[in-house]
Amino acid sequence: MRPDQNQLRALAAAAGGTGSAEVLADRPEGTVLRLGEVVVKQHATRTDPADLSRRLAAASALPDVMVASLGVPAGWAVAAPGVAALGDRVATLWPAGTPVDPARPDDVPWTAAAELLARLHVASPAPGLPPHGGHARARRALDRLSTTPGIGRADADAVTHAWSLLPHWLTGFPGQPGKPDLVGLSLHLTHGDWHLGQLLRVDRAWRLIDVDDLGVGDPVWDLARPASWFALGLLAPDTWAEFLDTYRAAGGPAVPPTGDPWPALDLPARTLTVQAAAQGLVKAAREEREPDEVELLLVESCRRMAAVAMLPGTP
């Protein structure tokens, strides 16, 4: 176990974790480690402790929607309320739970996910909560596309071209990464990086996890990824309809309560498709392999976007 993982294990043990450590994720952005019933997450170096603390408080205020963090054990350095200081990184602690099993697609709790997102979106954002981080995450994916060696130039160019056609209010102002123009948008509490991996079953109930991108913004961002999957044929029409109908019935504000949802969903879904294509190419290059079937499908979708007429609202 690397030295930083040993430190994470010690932090989890101080919070009550026991047994053998299991590394759940180990990426340049950070490491997630489980020790018994405690999970410790090391956050990216770019993480602002004060913003992360505000996001933790927002999640804790919604116990029927999000998993609340465990706080920092006594004797450990505190970077901000609820945030542990670990050298040049910060970490947070969480109760362990049961994630969605990707090998059992029929068991995915789409109805619970839709209800949780709707409840999140209708909650009042706390004062001082930053914008959600989805826009910045998308920009980082495109930045990595241009700096990661081993990616085929034709594929990278197709994804970059599709990105260039998206409106600035989706991708952020030039020179201000992740600072979208929010004027005229519907502002709600938004997860910012919702996907099936952000669902966790804790105490026999499904909850949302991961506060890194939680903030104020247009809630349609949280529906954009499943909308993209549906558009690409990766999500069955009946499943998409069930998810959308449940979200609407629960009062979700991201799309109109009736009628065609695609005027609201189209551009955000395109943005998440481009982001996923960039992430897929980077992942394949880092693993020194050719892009797989889904990754190639995402790139081809970017080519189709560029082949169609300019998108509505393109500056």
Backbone torsions as a table, in degrees:
resi	resn	phi	psi	omega
1	MET	NA	132.3	-178.4
2	ARG	-64.6	158.7	-179.8
3	PRO	-55.5	-41.7	-179.2
4	ASP	-67.4	-32.9	176.4
5	GLN	-69.2	-34.8	175.2
6	ASN	-62.4	-38.7	178.7
7	GLN	-67.2	-39.7	177.3
8	LEU	-64.2	-40.0	178.3
9	ARG	-63.1	-40.9	178.9
10	ALA	-64.5	-38.3	178.5
11	LEU	-65.7	-43.9	178.5
12	ALA	-63.4	-38.5	178.3
13	ALA	-64.1	-37.4	178.4
14	ALA	-66.0	-24.4	178.5
15	ALA	-90.5	3.9	176.4
16	GLY	108.7	2.5	178.9
17	GLY	-72.8	144.0	-179.2
18	THR	-137.3	161.8	175.0
19	GLY	93.2	-160.4	-178.6
20	SER	-82.1	142.4	179.4
21	ALA	-81.8	141.4	176.5
22	GLU	-124.8	122.0	177.6
23	VAL	-82.2	113.8	-178.3
24	LEU	-85.0	-29.5	178.4
25	ALA	-156.3	142.1	179.3
26	ASP	-145.1	94.5	-176.5
27	ARG	-126.7	164.6	177.2
28	PRO	-55.7	-30.8	-179.0
29	GLU	-71.7	-22.6	-178.9
30	GLY	158.3	169.7	-176.8
31	THR	-119.1	142.8	174.7
32	VAL	-120.7	125.8	-174.5
33	LEU	-130.2	137.5	177.0
34	ARG	-110.9	135.9	175.4
35	LEU	-131.6	98.5	-177.2
36	GLY	62.9	-120.1	-177.2
37	GLU	-97.1	14.4	179.8
38	VAL	-121.8	135.7	175.0
39	VAL	-117.5	131.7	176.8
40	VAL	-116.3	134.4	-178.9
41	LYS	-118.0	123.8	172.8
42	GLN	-90.3	125.9	-175.0
43	HIS	-94.2	164.8	-177.6
44	ALA	-64.1	155.5	-178.6
45	THR	-62.3	-25.7	-178.7
46	ARG	-75.7	-8.2	-173.7
47	THR	-64.7	129.1	174.8
48	ASP	-87.8	116.9	-176.0
49	PRO	-58.6	-38.4	-178.5
50	ALA	-66.3	-43.5	177.3
51	ASP	-64.1	-41.3	178.6
52	LEU	-62.1	-39.9	178.8
53	SER	-62.8	-40.9	177.3
54	ARG	-63.3	-38.3	179.3
55	ARG	-68.2	-38.5	175.8
56	LEU	-60.6	-43.2	-179.7
57	ALA	-64.4	-39.6	178.9
58	ALA	-63.1	-41.2	178.3
59	ALA	-66.5	-42.1	-179.1
60	SER	-63.9	-27.2	179.9
61	ALA	-76.4	-5.9	-178.5
62	LEU	-126.1	66.4	-174.2
63	PRO	-65.1	-20.5	178.2
64	ASP	-88.4	2.4	-178.3
65	VAL	-122.5	-47.4	-173.3
66	MET	-123.0	150.4	174.0
67	VAL	-73.1	133.3	179.1
68	ALA	-89.8	145.5	179.3
69	SER	-73.0	166.3	-176.2
70	LEU	-92.4	-12.3	-176.7
71	GLY	86.8	174.3	-176.2
72	VAL	-95.6	128.3	179.7
73	PRO	-63.1	152.4	177.5
74	ALA	-59.9	140.6	178.2
75	GLY	93.0	-7.5	178.6
76	TRP	-102.9	146.5	-179.0
77	ALA	-65.2	140.1	-178.4
78	VAL	-112.8	123.6	177.5
79	ALA	-85.3	-30.3	177.3
80	ALA	-166.7	162.5	-178.2
81	PRO	-50.7	122.0	179.6
82	GLY	84.9	-2.8	-173.9
83	VAL	-118.9	120.6	178.9
84	ALA	-85.7	143.1	177.4
85	ALA	-96.1	125.3	178.3
86	LEU	-129.9	84.5	-177.5
87	GLY	63.2	-124.4	179.9
88	ASP	-89.5	8.5	179.0
89	ARG	-121.3	166.8	171.8
90	VAL	-123.5	161.3	-177.8
91	ALA	-142.5	155.3	175.4
92	THR	-131.1	158.1	-177.4
93	LEU	-120.1	144.5	-172.0
94	TRP	-142.7	154.1	171.8
95	PRO	-72.1	143.5	177.6
96	ALA	-76.2	159.1	178.5
97	GLY	-158.3	-167.0	-178.9
98	THR	-109.8	118.3	179.8
99	PRO	-81.6	173.8	173.2
100	VAL	-65.1	136.9	178.7
101	ASP	-89.4	109.2	-177.5
102	PRO	-64.9	-18.6	179.4
103	ALA	-81.3	-5.3	-179.9
104	ARG	-127.3	73.2	-175.4
105	PRO	-61.4	-27.1	179.9
106	ASP	-70.4	-15.5	-178.3
107	ASP	-98.2	3.7	180.0
108	VAL	-63.3	128.1	-176.3
109	PRO	-82.5	68.6	-176.6
110	TRP	-61.6	-38.4	179.8
111	THR	-64.4	-46.3	178.0
112	ALA	-62.0	-39.8	179.2
113	ALA	-61.3	-45.2	-179.5
114	ALA	-63.3	-41.3	179.1
115	GLU	-65.9	-41.4	179.4
116	LEU	-63.5	-44.1	179.3
117	LEU	-63.8	-41.0	178.5
118	ALA	-61.9	-43.3	179.3
119	ARG	-66.0	-36.9	176.3
120	LEU	-62.5	-45.8	-173.7
121	HIS	-69.9	-26.0	180.0
122	VAL	-90.3	-7.7	177.9
123	ALA	-71.6	148.1	-179.7
124	SER	-79.0	124.1	178.3
125	PRO	-65.0	140.7	177.4
126	ALA	-70.9	146.7	176.5
127	PRO	-58.4	139.6	177.8
128	GLY	86.6	-2.7	179.0
129	LEU	-69.2	132.5	-177.5
130	PRO	-72.3	168.5	172.8
131	PRO	-59.7	150.8	177.2
132	HIS	-63.7	153.7	-171.5
133	GLY	-93.3	12.3	-176.9
134	GLY	-62.9	-40.5	-179.7
135	HIS	-63.3	-44.3	179.1
136	ALA	-64.7	-37.3	178.8
137	ARG	-62.6	-42.3	179.0
138	ALA	-63.9	-42.0	179.4
139	ARG	-64.4	-38.7	178.8
140	ARG	-63.6	-37.2	178.3
141	ALA	-61.9	-40.6	178.7
142	LEU	-71.3	-35.1	176.8
143	ASP	-63.1	-42.4	179.5
144	ARG	-65.8	-30.9	178.3
145	LEU	-59.9	-36.8	-176.3
146	SER	-85.6	-10.7	-176.2
147	THR	-115.7	-5.1	-178.8
148	THR	-91.7	122.5	179.2
149	PRO	-73.2	155.7	173.8
150	GLY	92.3	4.7	179.1
151	ILE	-93.5	133.0	178.7
152	GLY	-58.9	130.9	-174.6
153	ARG	-62.4	-39.8	-178.1
154	ALA	-63.4	-42.1	179.0
155	ASP	-66.9	-44.8	179.8
156	ALA	-61.2	-41.1	-179.8
157	ASP	-64.8	-37.9	179.3
158	ALA	-63.1	-42.1	-179.9
159	VAL	-69.6	-42.8	179.8
160	THR	-64.0	-39.1	178.9
161	HIS	-64.4	-45.0	178.0
162	ALA	-59.8	-39.4	177.7
163	TRP	-61.9	-41.1	-176.5
164	SER	-65.4	-20.2	-178.8
165	LEU	-86.8	-7.6	-177.5
166	LEU	-80.5	145.5	-179.8
167	PRO	-62.4	149.3	-176.5
168	HIS	-62.8	-26.3	-178.7
169	TRP	-73.2	-11.3	173.7
170	LEU	-93.4	-30.9	-172.6
171	THR	-106.1	-5.3	179.6
172	GLY	91.5	152.9	179.8
173	PHE	-66.7	143.1	174.5
174	PRO	-56.8	134.4	-180.0
175	GLY	83.7	-6.0	178.0
176	GLN	-130.3	68.8	-176.6
177	PRO	-54.2	131.0	175.4
178	GLY	74.9	10.4	177.8
179	LYS	-111.5	78.1	-175.3
180	PRO	-69.2	155.9	173.5
181	ASP	-79.0	107.7	-175.4
182	LEU	-91.9	2.3	-177.3
183	VAL	-63.4	129.0	176.1
184	GLY	83.6	-2.7	179.6
185	LEU	-93.3	158.2	175.9
186	SER	-79.1	118.5	-173.8
187	LEU	-103.1	120.9	-179.4
188	HIS	-144.3	171.0	171.8
189	LEU	-67.7	125.3	-171.3
190	THR	-132.7	138.2	-179.4
191	HIS	-67.2	-47.2	175.1
192	GLY	93.7	-20.3	179.5
193	ASP	-151.2	51.2	-174.7
194	TRP	-82.7	131.6	170.6
195	HIS	-155.3	179.7	-173.4
196	LEU	-63.7	-25.9	177.3
197	GLY	-69.7	-7.6	179.4
198	GLN	-96.4	16.2	174.7
199	LEU	-108.5	134.8	179.7
200	LEU	-139.4	134.9	176.7
201	ARG	-92.8	114.2	-178.6
202	VAL	-127.9	128.9	-179.1
203	ASP	52.7	43.3	174.8
204	ARG	66.3	19.5	177.4
205	ALA	-135.7	143.6	176.9
206	TRP	-78.7	138.2	177.4
207	ARG	-139.5	161.5	174.9
208	LEU	-87.0	145.9	176.0
209	ILE	-126.6	172.7	175.2
210	ASP	76.7	100.9	-177.7
211	VAL	-99.0	4.1	-172.7
212	ASP	-55.2	-33.6	-177.6
213	ASP	-115.0	9.9	179.5
214	LEU	-64.1	133.6	179.5
215	GLY	178.3	-165.4	-177.8
216	VAL	-91.7	136.6	178.1
217	GLY	174.8	-165.3	178.9
218	ASP	-83.9	118.2	-174.4
219	PRO	-66.2	-14.0	178.5
220	VAL	-59.8	-22.6	178.2
221	TRP	-56.9	-36.7	-176.9
222	ASP	-74.2	-17.9	176.9
223	LEU	-95.8	-6.8	-172.1
224	ALA	-69.3	-35.2	-177.7
225	ARG	-69.4	-50.7	176.2
226	PRO	-63.2	-31.3	175.6
227	ALA	-63.7	-40.0	176.4
228	SER	-63.4	-44.2	178.6
229	TRP	-58.7	-43.1	179.3
230	PHE	-62.8	-45.7	-179.1
231	ALA	-62.6	-31.6	-179.1
232	LEU	-87.2	-3.2	-178.6
233	GLY	82.7	13.3	179.9
234	LEU	-91.2	-10.0	178.9
235	LEU	-128.2	125.6	-175.8
236	ALA	-61.3	142.4	179.8
237	PRO	-54.1	-41.2	-179.2
238	ASP	-65.4	-38.6	179.0
239	THR	-67.2	-44.1	177.4
240	TRP	-60.9	-43.4	-179.8
241	ALA	-63.2	-41.6	178.4
242	GLU	-62.4	-45.5	179.7
243	PHE	-60.6	-49.5	-177.1
244	LEU	-66.4	-43.1	179.8
245	ASP	-62.7	-40.4	179.2
246	THR	-65.8	-42.7	178.5
247	TYR	-59.6	-46.1	179.8
248	ARG	-64.7	-43.4	-178.6
249	ALA	-63.3	-27.9	178.7
250	ALA	-85.2	4.7	176.5
251	GLY	86.9	16.0	-179.5
252	GLY	-59.8	131.3	-173.7
253	PRO	-92.3	1.3	-173.2
254	ALA	-70.1	-28.6	179.5
255	VAL	-131.0	159.2	176.8
256	PRO	-58.6	150.5	-176.3
257	PRO	-65.5	-22.2	177.7
258	THR	-142.2	168.0	175.8
259	GLY	86.4	-168.6	-175.3
260	ASP	-72.8	120.9	-180.0
261	PRO	-83.5	-11.2	-168.4
262	TRP	-71.1	-26.5	172.7
263	PRO	-57.1	-32.2	177.2
264	ALA	-83.8	-33.3	-170.8
265	LEU	-89.9	-24.8	-166.9
266	ASP	-56.5	-58.1	-175.6
267	LEU	-67.3	-43.5	175.1
268	PRO	-60.4	-38.4	178.4
269	ALA	-64.1	-38.5	176.6
270	ARG	-63.1	-41.8	-179.9
271	THR	-60.7	-45.7	179.9
272	LEU	-68.4	-28.7	175.2
273	THR	-66.0	-44.6	178.5
274	VAL	-63.8	-43.8	177.9
275	GLN	-58.7	-46.9	-178.9
276	ALA	-64.4	-36.1	177.6
277	ALA	-63.7	-44.2	178.3
278	ALA	-63.1	-45.3	179.9
279	GLN	-61.8	-38.9	-179.7
280	GLY	-65.6	-42.9	179.0
281	LEU	-65.3	-40.3	178.4
282	VAL	-65.0	-44.1	-179.5
283	LYS	-61.2	-44.8	-179.9
284	ALA	-62.2	-42.3	-179.3
285	ALA	-65.6	-42.3	-179.9
286	ARG	-65.2	-30.9	179.8
287	GLU	-90.0	3.1	176.9
288	GLU	55.3	51.3	178.0
289	ARG	-140.5	168.7	174.7
290	GLU	-77.1	149.7	176.2
291	PRO	-57.2	141.8	-179.9
292	ASP	-82.5	-174.9	-173.8
293	GLU	-61.8	-44.9	-178.7
294	VAL	-68.4	-41.5	179.2
295	GLU	-62.0	-39.9	177.3
296	LEU	-68.3	-35.4	177.1
297	LEU	-61.9	-40.4	179.0
298	LEU	-65.0	-42.5	178.8
299	VAL	-64.5	-42.6	179.4
300	GLU	-63.3	-35.4	176.2
301	SER	-62.8	-37.3	176.2
302	CYS	-62.9	-39.5	177.7
303	ARG	-63.4	-39.7	179.5
304	ARG	-66.6	-38.3	176.9
305	MET	-58.2	-45.0	-176.8
306	ALA	-70.1	-26.4	-177.8
307	ALA	-77.9	-22.8	-179.5
308	VAL	-81.1	168.4	178.8
309	ALA	-58.6	160.2	179.9
310	MET	-52.1	141.5	-177.2
311	LEU	-69.1	147.4	176.2
312	PRO	-58.2	136.3	176.6
313	GLY	83.9	3.2	179.5
314	THR	-66.3	130.3	-178.3
315	PRO	-70.6	NA	NA
